[in-house]
Amino acid sequence: MNDDYLWDGSGRPDAEVERLERVLAPLRSSRPAPDLGALGRRPFGAARAALAAAAAFVLALSGLWLAARRPTASWEVTRLESTPSGTVSAVERLRVGEWLETDASSRARVKVGLIGQVEIEPRTRMRLVDAGAASHRLALARGVLHARIWAPPGRFLVDAPSAVAVDLGCEYTLSVDESGAGLLRVRSGWVGVEHGGRESFVPRGAACATRPGAGPGTPYYEDAPEALKQALAVVDFGPALDRPEAVRIALASARPEDALSLWHLLARLDGADRAAVYDRLAQIVAPPEGVTREGVLAGNRPMLDRWWEALGLGSAGWWRQWLTHMPPAAS
């Protein structure tokens, strides 16, 4: 071996060694080599904390895995099939996101978790939207649904094509035709109906029509004069040119108990029509202290709510909170 090619580190290296040094210098780390002996001297508490953190991480991953594999929430469904020899029943499960449909000869009974029950008539199509602890929700595409709920207000909702029905502790029937138009009829308790900020409070013995693009109409008692019910349909869903005459007929045919309908009209009309409704309602139930004609005609919400309470139908603010804070409608 020729020793002339070796550099012992003294003096200046030759050009080839300098070139290699320039290449290798960036690859060298200035960080000192780890003290492997110190790892064995680490305090036991620190090691235990590291193990606990690792165990918590593994448990979190396991929880996510189990949650992903947990069965989807579902409700019990009893199908009732009419046959020449009688009614045949079969029990199945309806899971969130699934549709339930009946034909011309079948019905179905659905347990709404632990808070009530729903029965659907023939030719009905509905979907289970939510079966959680805080919200029980269905979507009714068409057909007839009978609901009986004994839960606190706001726990059960039904999305229809033209409105959302919010249970306020009640029993009711909701029907939807092929066009998406609906009719709500309340047998006990109250139901709130809402669409696009337009709301109706429907008590026992009253009904409320809904229409796609318009939302809920003016609620009315089912024993109200036929002239009043027909006039309200024109006011809510008819041509604008026919509205003034329909308002006149509604006011002329309204009974004292029809203050329910007149109060709702105040929020749906404006101008001369609203003024006419104010005057007729004031004849039936005097505006309470602090409620002025000017304020009501200007659409003052607190004044309208105070007048509602004077009708003896409960607190409008209390009803409204369940419509304001309900979960978003089904997509």
Disulfide bonds with the S-S distance in Angstrom:
none
